[in-house]
Every structure is written in C-alpha cells, then in structure tokens.
C-alpha cells in the first residue's frame, strides 16, 4: 500500500482480508480486491476486463472495489461520512 500511495496509484490485490480500518476509505487512491473463489489467472483477467468495460471504473477512485464473478461492489464514503456499497451485476 505504501508503494501505491507513493506512486499515487490504485492498489490491486488478491488479499481478501483487507482491514478497511487500517486503510481508511478516501485516504488513498483506491484498492481493487479480487474476491473470486477461483483464483486462476484467466478468471481474474475476465473479472478485471468486466470492470474495465462496465462504464463504472471511475467509482474505483478513493474506494475499495471488490471484484467477484458476476458482480462488482464499490465501497465508498457518502456525503454523510458513512460507508456505502454500490453493487452492479455483470
């Protein structure tokens, strides 16, 4: 995470046990987490492709994005400061 922050980049990880309290949403450029049960590279590539083609990539900024087969969840802070999830089916 430190490297991604230094590069002002979004972190992409397969680490599913993300501590959102440690990496507070909106204090980083964004984190994309693969949450697919199967971690084969071809499956991850298809899931990532779905995100890129979804028209919702901008929602990854300053959010934690969870990628699964068939859905993408964007967790971000709302205007009220509370965490909000937006899930789209793909």
Buried (B, 14 or more C-beta within 10 A) or exposed (E): EEEBEEEEEBBBEEEEEBEEEEBEBEEBBBBBBBBBEEEEEEBBEEBBEBBEEEEBBEBBBBBBBBBBBEBBBBBBBEEEEEBEEEEBEB
